[in-house]
Amino acid sequence: QVQLVESGGRLVQAGDSLSLSCAASGGTISIYRMGWFRQAPGKSREFVAATTWNGDMTYYADSVKGRFTISRDNAKNTVYLQMNSLKPEDTAVYYCAAAGGVPYRGYNSPGSYGSWGQGTQVTVSS
């Protein structure tokens, strides 16, 4: 399993843009489907976006479709989440995850990802 470290979270205003990064170490992410999830206070962890091992396919939650973009640079062992037109309801801790090591339960299921970062806080003020 790889180690993942997210960065880029901060306090922004509604309508702003923000880019998150997820740097991997201890192995290559090039063979893994990668995902972003988020968890708001008092809520369960929810799927945000995912990308296949080579980035040729991407998937998004309906709530972020058209506003967020997931991308990856396997040479840099890094995954990104570009977030535009942020809304207060986007406020959450954002987690990066790498698939592998667990049974597949769907690209949008947290149970399909075996490695997780510690999360980075994104706060959107109105």
PyMOL commands that set and color helices and strands:
alter all, ss='L'
color gray80, all
select helices_A, chain A and resi 74-76+88-90+110-112
alter helices_A, ss='H'
color red, helices_A
select strands_A, chain A and resi 3-7+11-13+18-25+34-39+46-51+58-60+68-73+78-83+92-99+113-116+120-125
alter strands_A, ss='S'
color yellow, strands_A
deselect
rebuild
show_as cartoon
